[in-house]
Amino acid sequence: MPGIVIVGAQWGDEGKGKVVDLLAAQADAIVRFQGGNNAGHTIVRDGETFKFHLVPSGILYPGLNCIIGNGVVVDPSVLLTELDGLRRGGVDVDGLKISANAHIIMPYHIALDHSGEAKLGKAEIGTTKRGIGPCYADKAARLGIRVQDMLDEKILKKKIMAALAPKALMLRPFERDPEWGPKLDLQQMADDLLAYGHRLEQHIADTGTIAWNALQDGKLVVFEGAQAALLDIDHGTYPFVTSSNPTAGAACTGSGVGPRAIDEVWGIAKAYCTRVGAGPFPTELHDEVGARMREAGHEYGTTTGRPRRCGWFDAVGLRYAARINTMSALAITKLDVLTGFDRIKVATRYRSSDDEDATTFDTFPYHQTVLHHSLGEYEELPGWSEDLTECRTWSDLPTAAREYLDYIAEVSGVPVVLAGVGPGREQIVWADGAAEATAFSPAAS
C-alpha cells in the first residue's frame, strides 16, 4: 500500500478532512504534517458533525494511528479541549500520537500575533491570530519550546526565559494588561505546560518511527496537510500566506519520513474557489453570484467563522498547484453547490488588467504586482438543475456535471478520481476507473 499525501489545491477549506476520512478506512496511520489550530476540518458522519483543528481527521476510526507530526505547531490547551470534546462524544482517542519534536504555541506567540496584525492596519495579512506565525518564527530562530520540553521542568523554564529575552520590549505593554499579564508570567506558563504535559504524556511518541514502520510493513499511510498550495509560505501568494509549507514536499520534513515513501499526491479542490483573509483572488465574484455560492456552500470558516470570498473555478491556479505538488489525482468537492447555475465559468487564463489591451497569460505569475492585478479569462460550460446529493455513481451525475469534471481534468492535466455531492461522508461519487488511476481501492472504503 502507498504513502498518499493529501493537499489543498486552492486557498484552503477544500474539504480535505472528508477525503482523509474516506481514505482512513483502509489506512494504518494518518499523519498531520504542518500548520496548527489555524486549520479547520469538518466531517459529517451519520448526521453528526465533527470539527477538528489539531486532531487528524482519522480519529473517528478506533485503533488507527492518528499522528500530529513534528511539523505541526501545537497549542496544548486547544488540543486538550478538542480531545475532551471527542471523549464526551464517545470517540476513542487512544490512537492519537504527538511528535515529541512538535513546537508549542505559547501565550506570548498569541499576544504578538494580535499585536502584529493590529500594527499592519489595512495591510493586515488576515491571520487567525492563533500565534501560528510567531511560533514558527521562534522555531526558525531556535528559540522554540517543543512538546518534549513539557516533560522536563528544568529545561522548560530555561527555554522559556531564553525565548522571552528578545521579546521583552514588545511584550511590555501586554505584561501591564490585566488580561494578558497573568498569562505571560514565567512561573504560570511553566506550571501550565507541566500540567498539560502530564495529561498528554501518554500520547507523546517518536511518531516518525511509527509512520515509517507502517510504510515498511506495506500499510497505507495518509499524510494530511492543512491550508493549501496557494497559501504556501514559499510558493503561495506571499505575504498573504500561512507560516508553513502546505505543499507535498513538507509531508516528509513535517513527519520524519523520506521522499521515496510518498507514492501519490492527491489535490483537493472545490468545484469553485474560495479564500479567507486578504490577498489576490483573480476569479473573485463581488456580485450576487458570489453571494449565492457563499450561502449555498455555507462558506464560513470552521476556525474563525469569517465569511469566505467566493469565485469561479481557477484552472490557472490549479495547474500551478498541480506542478509544485506533482499531483497524481484530483478530488473535486462541493459539486452540488453549483446546481441551479445556468452557465458555469472556468478561468483558463489570466489577463493583467481590465483594459482592452491587457496582456493575457496562462501560467501563474511569479511577480506579486502582476498577480494582484490579474483577472480571470473564462470559458463557459452548461450548468445543470438536477439535485446531485443522492448520486452515488458516475453515471448518476447529469451529463453537464460529468462534462464539467472532465473539463477540469483536461485543463489541469490531472485525473479526477472522485467528486463530493454533499457534506455527508457517503455523499461522494468515485470516477469510473478510479481504482486503476490510483493505488487506492474505492470499493474497500
SVG drawing of the C-alpha trace seen along z (x, -y; Angstrom):
<svg xmlns="http://www.w3.org/2000/svg" viewBox="-33 -51 51 57">
<polyline fill="none" stroke="black" stroke-width="0.4" points="0.0,0.0 1.2,-3.5 2.0,-6.7 -0.6,-9.2 -0.3,-13.0 -3.5,-15.0 -3.0,-18.7 -5.3,-21.6 -5.1,-22.7 -6.5,-26.2 -6.6,-28.6 -7.8,-26.1 -11.1,-24.9 -11.5,-22.5 -12.8,-19.6 -9.5,-17.7 -10.8,-16.3 -13.6,-14.5 -11.2,-12.9 -8.8,-11.9 -11.7,-10.3 -12.6,-8.2 -9.0,-7.0 -8.7,-6.3 -11.0,-3.3 -8.0,-1.4 -5.1,-3.2 -2.9,-2.3 -1.8,-5.8 -2.9,-9.4 -0.2,-12.0 -0.9,-15.7 2.4,-17.3 2.1,-21.1 0.0,-24.1 -1.7,-24.5 -5.1,-25.2 -5.5,-27.8 -6.8,-24.9 -10.3,-23.5 -11.6,-20.2 -15.3,-19.4 -16.6,-15.8 -20.3,-14.8 -20.8,-11.2 -24.2,-9.6 -25.7,-13.1 -23.3,-14.1 -20.8,-17.0 -17.2,-16.8 -14.9,-19.8 -11.2,-19.3 -8.4,-21.9 -5.4,-19.8 -6.5,-16.2 -6.1,-14.3 -9.4,-13.6 -8.9,-9.8 -9.5,-9.9 -13.1,-8.6 -11.6,-5.2 -10.8,-3.2 -7.3,-1.8 -6.0,-4.0 -2.7,-5.8 -3.5,-9.5 -0.3,-11.4 0.4,-15.0 3.8,-15.3 6.9,-17.3 6.0,-20.0 2.8,-21.0 2.7,-23.8 0.6,-22.8 -1.5,-24.8 -1.8,-22.2 -4.8,-23.9 -6.7,-23.8 -5.6,-20.2 -6.8,-19.1 -10.2,-20.9 -10.6,-19.1 -9.7,-15.7 -12.1,-16.2 -14.9,-17.0 -14.2,-13.9 -14.2,-11.8 -17.6,-13.2 -18.9,-12.3 -17.8,-8.7 -14.8,-8.8 -11.8,-6.7 -8.7,-8.9 -6.1,-6.4 -4.7,-6.3 -3.6,-9.9 0.2,-10.3 2.0,-13.6 5.6,-14.1 7.9,-15.0 9.6,-17.4 6.5,-19.4 6.7,-23.0 4.3,-24.6 2.3,-27.8 3.0,-29.9 0.8,-32.7 3.4,-35.3 3.0,-34.0 -0.7,-34.7 -0.1,-38.2 2.5,-39.0 0.1,-37.7 -2.6,-40.1 -0.2,-43.0 1.4,-42.3 -1.9,-42.3 -3.1,-45.5 0.1,-47.3 -0.4,-46.4 -3.9,-48.1 -5.4,-48.0 -2.4,-46.0 -3.1,-43.1 -2.5,-39.6 -5.7,-38.2 -4.1,-35.6 -6.3,-33.7 -4.4,-35.3 -3.8,-31.9 0.0,-32.5 1.0,-30.3 3.4,-32.7 5.3,-33.8 5.6,-30.2 7.2,-29.2 9.4,-32.3 10.7,-31.1 11.3,-27.6 13.4,-29.1 15.3,-31.3 16.0,-28.2 14.0,-29.7 11.1,-27.3 9.5,-25.3 8.9,-21.7 6.3,-19.1 9.1,-17.0 10.0,-20.1 6.7,-19.8 8.2,-16.7 11.3,-18.3 10.6,-21.2 14.3,-22.4 14.9,-22.7 11.4,-24.1 12.0,-27.2 15.4,-27.8 13.9,-27.7 11.0,-30.0 13.4,-32.5 15.6,-32.4 12.6,-32.8 11.3,-35.8 14.5,-37.8 14.5,-39.1 10.7,-39.9 10.8,-41.8 10.3,-45.2 7.5,-44.1 5.7,-42.2 5.9,-45.1 2.5,-46.6 0.9,-43.1 2.5,-42.5 0.7,-45.5 -2.6,-44.4 -4.9,-42.7 -5.9,-40.1 -2.5,-39.2 -0.3,-39.9 -1.0,-36.7 -0.7,-34.6 2.8,-35.9 4.1,-35.2 7.1,-32.8 6.0,-30.6 2.4,-30.5 3.5,-29.5 5.8,-26.8 3.1,-25.4 0.5,-25.3 2.8,-23.5 3.9,-20.9 0.2,-20.2 -0.5,-19.9 2.5,-17.6 1.2,-15.4 -2.2,-15.0 -0.6,-14.5 2.3,-12.3 0.5,-9.1 0.2,-10.4 3.8,-11.8 5.9,-9.5 8.6,-9.0 6.0,-9.5 8.4,-9.3 9.3,-5.8 5.6,-4.8 4.9,-6.1 8.0,-4.6 7.3,-1.2 3.8,-1.2 5.1,-2.0 7.8,0.7 5.0,3.2 3.3,2.3 0.4,0.4 -1.4,-2.7 -0.2,-6.0 -2.1,-9.2 -0.2,-12.5 -2.7,-15.2 -1.9,-18.8 -3.7,-21.9 -4.3,-25.1 -3.4,-24.8 -0.8,-25.2 -1.6,-28.8 -1.0,-29.7 2.4,-28.0 4.9,-30.4 7.4,-29.8 5.2,-29.1 1.9,-30.9 0.7,-34.5 3.3,-35.9 2.9,-37.7 -0.8,-36.7 0.1,-33.1 0.3,-30.8 3.5,-30.4 4.4,-26.8 4.6,-24.7 1.2,-23.0 2.7,-21.5 3.5,-17.8 7.3,-18.2 6.6,-19.2 4.9,-15.9 8.4,-14.5 10.0,-17.2 6.9,-17.5 6.5,-13.8 10.0,-12.3 9.8,-10.0 11.9,-10.3 10.5,-11.4 10.7,-7.8 8.0,-6.9 5.5,-9.0 3.7,-7.2 0.8,-9.6 -0.3,-13.2 -4.0,-13.9 -5.1,-17.5 -8.4,-18.6 -10.3,-21.4 -13.8,-22.8 -15.9,-22.9 -15.5,-26.7 -13.0,-28.8 -13.0,-30.4 -10.4,-32.4 -10.4,-33.6 -8.4,-36.7 -6.6,-39.2 -4.6,-38.6 -5.1,-38.3 -8.0,-36.3 -8.2,-36.6 -11.6,-34.9 -13.4,-36.5 -17.0,-37.5 -18.3,-40.6 -21.8,-40.2 -25.0,-38.2 -23.4,-35.1 -20.6,-35.1 -23.1,-35.7 -25.2,-32.8 -22.2,-30.5 -21.4,-31.6 -24.8,-30.8 -25.3,-27.5 -21.9,-26.3 -22.1,-27.6 -18.8,-29.3 -17.9,-30.4 -14.6,-29.5 -14.5,-26.4 -11.9,-28.1 -12.9,-31.8 -16.4,-31.9 -15.4,-34.5 -17.3,-34.7 -15.2,-33.3 -14.6,-35.2 -16.1,-33.2 -15.4,-32.9 -15.3,-30.8 -13.0,-27.8 -9.4,-28.8 -7.6,-26.4 -4.5,-28.6 -4.0,-28.4 -4.8,-24.7 -2.2,-23.9 0.3,-25.7 -0.7,-23.8 -0.5,-20.5 3.0,-21.3 4.5,-22.3 2.9,-19.2 3.3,-16.8 -0.3,-15.8 -1.4,-12.4 -5.1,-12.7 -7.8,-15.3 -10.8,-15.2 -13.4,-17.8 -15.7,-18.7 -19.0,-20.6 -20.1,-19.9 -23.6,-20.0 -23.3,-23.8 -23.2,-24.6 -26.7,-23.0 -29.0,-25.6 -26.5,-27.7 -27.4,-28.0 -23.8,-28.6 -20.6,-27.8 -17.4,-29.6 -13.8,-28.3 -10.8,-30.7 -8.4,-29.1 -6.2,-32.2 -5.4,-35.5 -5.4,-39.0 -3.1,-41.6 -6.0,-44.2 -9.5,-45.0 -8.0,-47.2 -8.8,-46.2 -5.1,-45.9 -4.2,-44.0 -1.7,-41.1 -3.1,-37.6 -1.2,-34.6 -2.0,-31.0 0.7,-30.5 0.5,-31.6 2.5,-34.8 5.6,-34.8 5.6,-38.5 3.1,-39.7 2.4,-43.0 1.2,-41.2 -0.8,-38.7 -2.6,-41.4 -3.9,-43.0 -4.8,-39.7 -8.3,-38.9 -9.7,-35.6 -10.5,-35.0 -13.2,-32.4 -14.6,-29.5 -18.3,-28.9 -19.8,-25.4 -23.5,-24.4 -24.9,-24.1 -27.4,-21.7 -30.5,-21.9 -30.7,-18.3 -30.1,-17.6 -26.8,-15.8 -27.0,-14.9 -28.3,-11.3 -25.9,-10.5 -23.6,-7.6 -22.1,-6.5 -20.5,-8.5 -23.4,-7.6 -25.9,-9.1 -24.5,-12.5 -26.1,-14.7 -24.3,-14.9 -23.3,-18.5 -21.8,-17.7 -19.8,-14.9 -18.6,-17.1 -17.6,-19.8 -15.4,-17.3 -13.9,-16.0 -13.1,-19.6 -11.4,-20.3 -9.3,-17.1 -8.4,-18.2 -7.4,-21.8 -5.4,-20.7 -3.8,-17.6 -4.7,-15.7 -7.4,-12.9 -10.4,-13.5 -10.9,-10.4 -13.9,-11.4 -16.4,-14.2 -18.3,-15.3 -22.0,-15.8 -22.9,-16.8 -21.5,-17.2 -22.0,-13.6 -19.3,-11.0 -21.4,-8.8 -22.1,-11.7 -19.3,-11.0 -19.0,-9.7 -16.0,-7.7 -15.0,-8.2 -15.1,-5.2 -11.7,-3.7 -10.6,-5.4 -9.1,-2.1 -6.9,-1.8 -5.9,-5.5 -4.6,-5.3 -3.2,-2.8 -6.3,-3.2 -9.3,-0.9 -12.6,-2.8 -14.5,0.4 -12.8,1.1 -13.8,-2.3"/>
</svg>
